[in-house]
Amino acid sequence: MGYGSYSSHERSVRSDSLGYKSKSVDEIFAQNKVRRIHESMEPAKALLRECRDSVNHPNTVPIIIALDVTGSMGNIPHHMVKEGLPHMVDSMIENGVKSPSILFLAIGDHQCDNAPLQVGQFESGDLELDNWLTRTWIEGRGGANEGESYLLAWYFAAHHTSIDSFEKRGKKGFLFTIGDEPSLRNLPANVITEIMGDGA
């Protein structure tokens, strides 16, 4: 994955045509209407996400953005679609990251959510990134406990990714976790197995 290229102009035109800046969360994020995870983002089907170099991107920089989609954090993916993502990618490129390859994760609470982990693909193109981001189910739950399951993002990055930047060049990627709670301290083995299936 990740063979496309990011075009701010094409993204802006598409955003205007789709009405991203004026539409509500539920109008943009289709899974909110059906209240379930998109099958392409099910962790048990995402046993390995790869970030590979290509002719257009010979030196990829893998970047995972893990978004808390519980409670009040549901506005963050909405902001990312409206204006945050293009600004972020443009800033990366302007500051020397010529080939960012971004994977979105959606994080919830494994103690009470139906979809505590949703997994995208590493992508570089503006259309592909929008597709994965808007495919996310903003479950909006979470529990009145000690935090959220940010450990799931870190577990997935450590055990279910394969990246050329490290395997070829010895350079690690980046993982940004965006949330407003502490991380739950424990991630039991049975929970990992339940979420990841045979890939745990």
C-alpha positions in Angstrom: 0.0 0.0 0.0 1.0 3.6 0.0 2.0 4.1 -3.7 -0.1 7.2 -4.3 1.0 10.8 -3.8 -0.6 13.5 -1.8 -2.0 16.4 -3.7 -3.3 19.3 -1.7 -5.1 20.8 -4.7 -6.9 17.6 -5.6 -7.8 17.1 -2.0 -9.2 20.6 -1.7 -11.3 20.1 -4.8 -12.6 16.8 -3.5 -13.3 18.3 -0.1 -15.4 21.1 -1.6 -17.3 18.7 -3.9 -18.1 16.4 -1.0 -19.0 19.2 1.4 -16.6 18.0 4.1 -16.5 21.5 5.8 -20.3 21.7 6.2 -21.4 18.1 6.7 -22.0 16.6 10.2 -20.0 13.7 11.7 -22.6 11.2 10.8 -22.9 12.4 7.2 -19.1 11.9 6.7 -18.5 8.8 8.8 -20.9 6.3 7.2 -20.2 3.6 9.9 -21.8 5.8 12.5 -25.1 5.2 10.8 -24.8 1.4 10.9 -23.1 1.4 14.4 -20.4 -1.2 13.6 -16.8 -1.5 12.5 -16.1 -1.5 8.7 -15.0 -5.0 7.7 -11.8 -3.7 6.1 -10.7 -2.3 9.5 -11.3 -5.4 11.6 -8.1 -6.2 13.5 -8.4 -9.9 13.0 -8.2 -9.4 9.3 -5.2 -7.0 9.6 -2.6 -9.4 10.6 0.2 -7.4 8.9 0.2 -3.9 7.6 3.1 -3.1 5.4 4.9 0.2 4.5 7.0 -0.5 1.4 9.2 1.7 -0.7 8.3 2.3 -4.3 9.6 4.1 -7.4 7.6 7.2 -6.4 8.5 6.9 -2.7 11.9 5.3 -2.4 12.4 6.4 1.2 9.1 6.0 2.9 8.5 7.3 6.4 5.9 5.2 8.2 3.6 7.2 10.5 0.8 5.7 12.6 -1.8 8.2 13.9 -3.9 6.5 16.6 -7.1 8.5 17.3 -9.2 8.1 20.4 -12.8 7.8 19.2 -14.5 7.6 22.6 -16.7 10.2 24.2 -15.7 13.8 23.5 -12.8 12.8 21.3 -15.1 12.1 18.3 -14.6 15.6 17.1 -10.9 14.9 16.3 -11.5 12.7 13.3 -14.1 15.2 12.1 -11.6 18.0 12.4 -9.0 15.8 10.6 -11.4 15.4 7.6 -12.4 19.0 7.5 -9.0 20.6 7.6 -6.5 18.9 9.9 -5.2 16.2 7.7 -4.2 18.3 4.7 -2.5 20.8 7.0 -0.7 18.0 8.7 0.6 16.3 5.5 1.6 19.6 3.9 3.5 20.5 7.1 5.3 17.2 7.0 6.4 17.6 3.4 7.4 21.2 3.8 9.6 20.2 6.8 11.5 17.5 4.8 9.4 14.4 5.2 9.1 13.8 1.4 7.4 10.4 1.5 5.1 10.1 4.5 3.0 7.0 4.6 0.2 7.2 7.1 -1.8 4.6 8.8 -4.9 5.5 10.9 -5.9 3.5 14.0 -9.0 4.2 15.9 -8.8 3.4 19.6 -11.6 2.8 22.2 -11.8 1.0 25.5 -11.4 -2.8 25.5 -13.3 -3.1 28.7 -16.6 -1.8 27.3 -16.5 -0.9 23.6 -17.6 -3.1 20.7 -14.6 -2.0 18.5 -11.7 -1.0 20.7 -9.3 -1.2 17.8 -9.9 -0.3 14.1 -7.0 -0.6 11.6 -6.4 1.2 8.4 -3.5 0.8 5.8 -0.3 2.7 5.2 -1.2 5.2 2.5 0.5 8.2 0.8 -2.3 9.4 -1.5 -4.8 12.0 -0.5 -7.8 9.9 -1.8 -6.7 6.8 0.0 -6.0 8.5 3.3 -9.5 10.1 3.2 -11.1 6.8 2.4 -9.5 5.1 5.5 -10.2 8.0 7.8 -13.9 8.4 6.8 -14.3 4.6 7.0 -13.7 4.8 10.8 -16.6 4.2 13.2 -16.6 6.9 15.8 -18.1 4.6 18.5 -18.2 7.4 21.1 -18.4 5.2 24.1 -15.6 4.5 26.5 -16.2 3.8 30.2 -16.0 5.4 33.5 -12.8 3.6 34.3 -9.1 4.4 34.5 -8.5 5.3 30.9 -8.6 4.0 27.3 -6.9 1.2 25.4 -4.0 3.1 23.9 -1.9 0.1 24.5 -3.7 -1.6 21.6 -2.2 0.9 19.2 1.3 0.3 20.6 0.8 -3.5 20.6 -0.4 -3.4 16.9 2.5 -1.2 15.8 5.1 -3.5 17.5 3.7 -6.9 16.4 1.6 -6.4 13.2 3.6 -4.0 11.0 6.4 -4.5 8.5 8.2 -1.4 7.3 11.0 -0.9 4.8 12.4 2.1 6.6 13.5 -0.1 9.5 14.2 -3.4 7.6 16.3 -1.6 4.9 17.6 1.5 6.6 17.4 0.8 10.3 15.1 3.8 10.9 12.0 3.4 13.0 8.7 5.0 12.1 6.5 7.3 14.2 3.4 6.7 16.2 1.3 9.5 17.5 -1.5 8.7 20.0 -4.2 11.5 20.2 -6.4 11.1 23.3 -7.6 12.8 26.5 -7.3 10.0 29.0 -4.6 8.0 30.7 -3.8 4.6 29.1 -5.3 1.6 30.8 -2.4 -0.1 32.6 -3.1 -3.7 31.5 -3.9 -5.4 28.2 -4.7 -9.1 29.1 -3.6 -11.8 26.7 -7.2 -13.0 26.4 -8.3 -9.5 25.2 -5.5 -9.4 22.6 -6.6 -12.9 21.4 -10.3 -11.8 21.3 -9.5 -8.7 19.2 -6.7 -10.0 17.0 -7.9 -13.6 16.6 -5.3 -16.1 15.5 -2.9 -13.3 14.8 -2.4 -12.5 18.5 
